[in-house]
Amino acid sequence: NKQTDAKKKKSLAENYEKQLAAKREAFTKDYAAKVKAADNNITAQIGKKATEMGYTMVLPKSAVVYGGDDITAAILKVIK
């Protein structure tokens, strides 16, 4: 706001936009890495518990139309 020269104002605005975009990209990458690590950890825990229980395949409830064993409660105990 203190800058009165239009060219300098535009230059400053562009510089701030670049800095903001860089910070946004870094945050997005960091967030994606953390989500991926958490997902991999949860998937590994599900696989381990399912194997211990004698299962060779685990499907989400939404993929099962009829039958099967619901092991959600046992998995939630392990994940929490």
FENCOR-V392508 format. One record per backbone hydrogen bond with DSSP energy under -0.5 kcal/mol. NH is the residue of the N-H (numbers start at 1). CO is the residue of the C=O. If there is no record, write none. Layout:
nh;co
NH;CO
NH;CO
This chain:
nh;co
9;5
10;6
11;7
12;8
13;9
14;10
15;11
16;12
17;13
18;14
19;15
20;16
21;17
22;18
23;19
24;20
25;21
26;22
27;23
28;24
29;25
30;26
31;27
32;28
33;29
34;30
35;31
36;32
37;33
38;34
39;35
40;36
41;37
42;38
43;39
44;40
45;41
46;42
47;43
48;44
49;45
50;46
51;47
52;48
53;49
54;51
55;50
63;60
64;60
64;61
65;63
71;69
75;71
76;72
77;73
78;74
79;75
80;76
